[in-house]
Amino acid sequence: MWIVFALTILSVGLLQVLVMKYRLKRMELHLVQAAIQDESWPDTEKMTVIGIHYKDPSFKRLDEILSTKDKAFQNVIVFLDAPPFIHLLKQRGWNSCYRVRYTPEWTSSRWLELLDGETVAYEWDGQKLHRFTEIEMLLELKIRVFQSEEEPLCTQKSADNFL
């Protein structure tokens, strides 16, 4: 009898957790849709929003990656939390990004509510929001995927060599 009672309590608790998770996802989705409207981007377009704090241990590596001027970053918005002179330097150095924003000037941005002062990335794929804490790996993956999309097929290369 006590097993049935315990299972009932666990199932009610699990149901409450699932309902809260669903509500949180809906609130997050509404926040993202409002943020996309702030940016005047189409809802269906892929975009990546990154929050970076200059004191973060990964800042140096992120700087190296974003300074590569790769076309893979054309849909990336960076919110940089740093002194103004660092922001100006990085705005010039990271010019392959769609935008590099100085966080204190954009306190009304709804993206900052999601970023919450962390060095984190959110990627919108047109339907769902994905959160990434390992930003270096995400950016390196974006470069690899973008480069592989631009490469011609291997069969085309080998066929050209025979002609």
N, C-alpha and C positions, 0 to 999 in steps of 0.2 A: 504494500500500500504506500509506504513512504517513497518508493522508487517512482511511482506514478506522480506523487506530489512533487518530487524533485524535478522530474522531467517537465511537468507543467510549468513550474517556476522558471526553469531554464528556457523553455520555448517562448514564454511571455517576454522574458528578458531579451532573447534573440530577436524577437519580432520588433521590440522597441528600438534595438540597435539598427536593424534594417530600415525602419521608418526614419530614424534620425539621419542615417547615411543618405537615403533618398532625398530628404529635405535639404541636406547640405549640398548635394550635387545639383539640385534645382536652383538653389540660391547662387551657387558658383556659376551655373550656366547663365542666369539672368545678369550677373555681374559681368561676365565675359561679353555677352551681347551688348551691354551698355558701353563697355570699354571699346569694343570694336566700332561702335557708332562714334565714339569720341575720336577715334583714329580715322574715321571715314574710309574704312576698308570694307570690301564685300565680305559678307558672312561666310562664304564658301572658300575664300582664299586661305591658304596655309600661312601661318605667321608664328613667329617665335618671339616671346618677350622674356628678356633676361634682366634680372636685378643683380647688380654687382656692387659690392662694397670694396673700396680700395685697400682696406686693411685685411681683407680676407686672404688666407694663405694661398689660395688658388689664383689670386689676381695677376701675378706675373705670367703664369701659363696662359690664362685667358687673354692677356694683353698680346702675347706672342701669337696666339691663334687668330685673334680678331685683326691683328696687324698684317695678316697675309694677303689682304685685299682680294679674297676669294669671292667669286660670284655667288657662292652658296649662302652668303649672309645678306643677300638683297631683301629678304623678308624678315630681318631681325631688328627688333627695337631693343635698345639697351638703356636701362635706367641706371645711371652711374651715381653712386653715393660717394662723392669725393670732393676735395676742395676745388674751387672754381678753376684754378690754373691747370689742375690735372684733367678736369673735364674738357677744357679747351684743347689740350694736347691730344687727348684720346678722341675727341670729336674729329680732329684732323687725321689722326692715325688710323681710326677705325671707319674711314669714309666708305667702305664697302657695305656697311650696315645701312639699313633703311633710315634709321634715326639713332642718335646717341643723345639721350636726354639727361640733363642735370636734375637729379631727384628733387632738391629743395624748390626748384621752380615749378615742379609738376605735382604739388601736393594734392591737387584736386583730381588727379588721374585715378580712375578706378582700378588700373593695373597695380598701382601701389598698394591697394587693399589686398590684392592677392599675393604680391611679392612680400609684403609684411616685413620689410627691412632685411630680408635674407638674401644670400647669394644663391639664387635659385632660378630655374627657367620654366616657363610654361609654353607649351606648343599647342596651338589650335589647329586642328586638321580640317576644319569646316563643319565638324559635327561634335567633336569631343575635345575636352581639354586634358592634356597630359602634363604631369609635373615631373621635373627632373632636378635632382640635387647634384648630380655629377655633370656639371655644365661642360667641362673640358671634353668628356667623352661624347656628349651630344654634339658639340661643335665639330669635333673630328669626324664623327659619323656623317654629319651634314656635308662636309667637304668630300668624303669618299663617295657618298651617294650621288652628289651633284656631279662629280667628275666622271663617275661611271655612266651617268645618263648622257653626258656629252660625248663619250668615246664612241666611235663607229663600231659596228659589229666586227668581230674577228674574221668572219668569212669575207667581209668586204675588203679588209686589209690584205688577206692572203690572195684574193682574186686579183687585186690591183698589182700585186707583186709578180704574178704570172703574165700579165699583159705587157 
